[in-house]
Amino acid sequence: MDYMVVYSSRTGNTKQIAREIFSALPGMSKDMQSIEEYTGKDADTFFVGFWTNRGSCDMSVIDLISELHGKKIALFGTCGFGGDVNYYKAIEQKVSVWIPDDCEYLGTFMCQGKMPMQVREKYEIPMEDPTQETWRKKMLQNFDEALFHPNETDFENARVFVNKTLE
Ligand SMILES: Cc1cc2nc3c(=O)[nH]c(=O)nc-3n(C[C@H](O)[C@H](O)[C@H](O)COP(=O)(O)O)c2cc1C
């Protein structure tokens, strides 16, 4: 098979991006599975999706990536924080480090994804330290912006990523 899309998604954001990536891949020699479904289907090129867990990916993604050998690997991920290229880069570094040396790394696509309401509730409580208030309000603003992601622009960017990656 040419392409395999495997993704880890707890609340559906990364799954939405996975669908876009899958549909943007050319030809018929392709498949998509969640990481829970994935039992080792082989392909030349893997697109591996992750949700951001404390600045990296979850263990199931690390296990998957580390066991791929001699493959081309592209990554895609969603995270709660948006619009910060340096933050995206830092996540990319933490995840791509698990790609074995005998694989060809093709790059990473990142975008923002909505978070569970409990996260907002945490930020709604004023901080005892008033100097932290600016930060707290920023977190609330970020949360509210994230509610609209992934959006159509993110989907389009994911498709562009696929096209550029395969060029
Ligand atoms: C336990 C946990 C840890 C998270 N850690 C981060 C983080 O470090 N940075 C971040 O930007 N988002 C973080 N998030 C937010 C998710 O990565 C984000 O909502 C993502 O889009 C969820 O993807 P999914 O819907 O595919 O599960 C975290 C979410 C959870 C539940």
The ligand as an ORCA input file, in Angstrom:
! r2SCAN-3c Opt
* xyz 0 1
  C      -4.601     15.490     29.448
  C      -4.525     16.556     28.399
  C      -3.320     17.228     28.201
  C      -3.220     18.253     27.244
  N      -2.037     18.890     27.083
  C      -1.960     19.897     26.177
  C      -0.736     20.607     26.030
  O       0.272     20.350     26.677
  N      -0.706     21.612     25.113
  C      -1.789     21.960     24.358
  O      -1.687     22.899     23.564
  N      -2.953     21.281     24.475
  C      -3.064     20.264     25.354
  N      -4.236     19.575     25.482
  C      -5.358     19.889     24.563
  C      -5.509     18.849     23.445
  O      -4.276     18.483     22.908
  C      -6.370     19.405     22.310
  O      -7.656     19.732     22.807
  C      -6.479     18.426     21.141
  O      -7.014     19.076     20.021
  C      -7.341     17.214     21.469
  O      -7.351     16.393     20.336
  P      -8.426     15.226     20.138
  O      -9.785     15.877     20.055
  O      -8.027     14.579     18.863
  O      -8.321     14.305     21.317
  C      -4.359     18.575     26.439
  C      -5.556     17.880     26.637
  C      -5.648     16.892     27.600
  C      -6.970     16.164     27.776
*
